[in-house]
Amino acid sequence: MNDIRQEEFTLGNHGICLTHFSDIDFTKETDEDFLNMFLKTKFFSYDCLPKVVKTNTDLTKNYLRPAFDENKIFASDFKTFDKLNLVNFFYDFTNDKNMGEEFGNEIRQLWKSLSSILVAENSDKYFLLDKEWFDKGDIKLNDPEGWVYTYYLLLIWFDTENNKLTVCTWWYD
């Protein structure tokens, strides 16, 4: 993983952080084995943090950790989607009738940014983890982050043809 690139989209307290890794060697493991290995590396625990967290030198500012405890999540916790079913999941997510109008509009604006990236991706398998799939206090959720975030999604996909891996976190705090 020689090249790491990040891009971020924010709107109010909504945020999306994409971390792109290139020069990945996928040939030795299944996707699930590779994902399990990746989740236990500094590439996941540190490099995927938003830039503002990694560059913070002001000790009076405390940033939330990720919602998921990287030591307790595994590939088996993720739901696997192809691109069409992933887009359908996000369509439902961004059009939830229980959201207020302003909140929903903000989520849909961020979805436009993310969907334009996903459309161009060359992957047939996407791994998604949603904090809503866990009960409050679950050991896989960091405390207090598990209940502080209104929503928190972790999406990981591989482009094995081009030796790339992308991690996407999408949250509202």
N, C-alpha and C positions, 0 to 999 in steps of 0.2 A: 504494500500500500504506500506507494511512493508519492502520489499526488493527492492532496486533500484540498477540496474547495468547498466553501460554504456560501449559501445565499439565504437571506432572511426576508420575510414579509411580515409587517406588523400593521395592525389597525386597532387603535385603542389598546385594550388589554388582550387582544387576540394576537397570536403569533404563530408563524410557521418558520421552522428552521430546517433547511435541507443541507445535508452534509454528503458530498460526493467523494467517493474513493475510486481511484483507478489503479491499474496494474495489479489486479486481484488474480490469484491463482485458485480457480474453482475446481480444478481437475481431481483433487484427492478425496473429496467428501461429497455426500449428498447435500442438497440445499439445507436440509434440517440440521445435519451435522455441522456444516459450515456456519449456519446461523447460531447454533449453540456455542461454538468456539468464538465467534465474533462478539457475542454478547458479553463475554468475560474478558475482553481486552480493553486497553486504554483508548483504543480507537473508538470504541462505543462509549465508555464511561467518561472520557474527557473530550476527545476531539469532536463529539457530536453535541456538546453543550453550546448554547448560543454564544456568540462572540462577546456580548456584554458581560456574561458570567465569567468567561475565561480571562478577560482583560481587566476585570474589576480590581482596582487597587485601593478603593475606598472601603475600609473595614467597617464603616458605619452602615454600609449598604449590604443588606443580606438578600440574596436572590434565592428563590425557590429551587430546590433540586428537581430532577425529573420525577414524575409521578410514580414510576416503576423502580423497584429495587433491582438493579442490574445483577445482583448476586442471586436473586430468587426467581428470575423469569427465564423461561426456556422456549425453544421453538414450539413445543407442544402447547404453550399458552396462546399462541397466535392463531388467528383464523387465516386461512389461505384463500386468496381470490385470484381469478384471472382478471385481465384489465376491464372487461365489460362488467363483471360483477362488482369490481371495486368502484367503478364509476357509478353504478347503481346504488351502492352503499352510500357514497358521498352525496349523491343526489338526494337520497332520503334524509341523510344527516343534515344537509344544508337547507332543506325545505320542511323541517319539522314544524308543525303548526303550533307547538307549545312555546316556541321562541317568540319573543317580542319582535315587532317589525324592525326596529333599528338593529337589534342583535342579529336577527336573521339576515338583514341586508349586509352587515359587516362580514358574516360568515360566508355568504355567497360571493362577496367581492374577493375574499381570500381564496375561495375555491376556484375562481376564474384564474388566478395566478398559478395555483397548483395544477389545475387540470390542463393548462397549456403545456406544462412540463411533462405530465404523465402521458399525454397524447403522443409526444415525441419519443417516449421511452421504448426500448426494445426488450421488454420482459414479458414472460407469460405467467409469472407467479409473483404475487405480492403478499407479504406477511403483515397482518394488521393486528394491533393490540389496542383495545379501547378500555379506559379505566372504568367505564360503566359496566363492564362485564364482570367486575369484582365487587364483593361486598365491602362496605366501609370497615376498615381494620384488617383487611386481608394482608397476610405477610408479604405478598408480592407488591404491595403499595407502600411507598415511603410515607411516613407520618411526620408532619401534618399534610404533606403535599397531596396525598390521596383524597383528602376531603376539601382542600383549599381550591384546587383547580375545579372550575365549573365543568370543563371537559378537557381530556388529554388523550390524544391519539398518537400512537407510534406505528409508523409504516416503514417497512424495509423491503427493498427489491434488488434483485441481481440482474445485470445484463451480462450473461456469460459469454456471449459472442464478442463483446468489446471489453471484457474483464473489468466491469464497473460494478460498484455497489452504492446504493443511495439509502440514507436514513433520513426520514422526515418525522419531525415532531410537530404537532399542531395542538395548541392549548389556548385556554382562556383562564386568566387568574385575576 
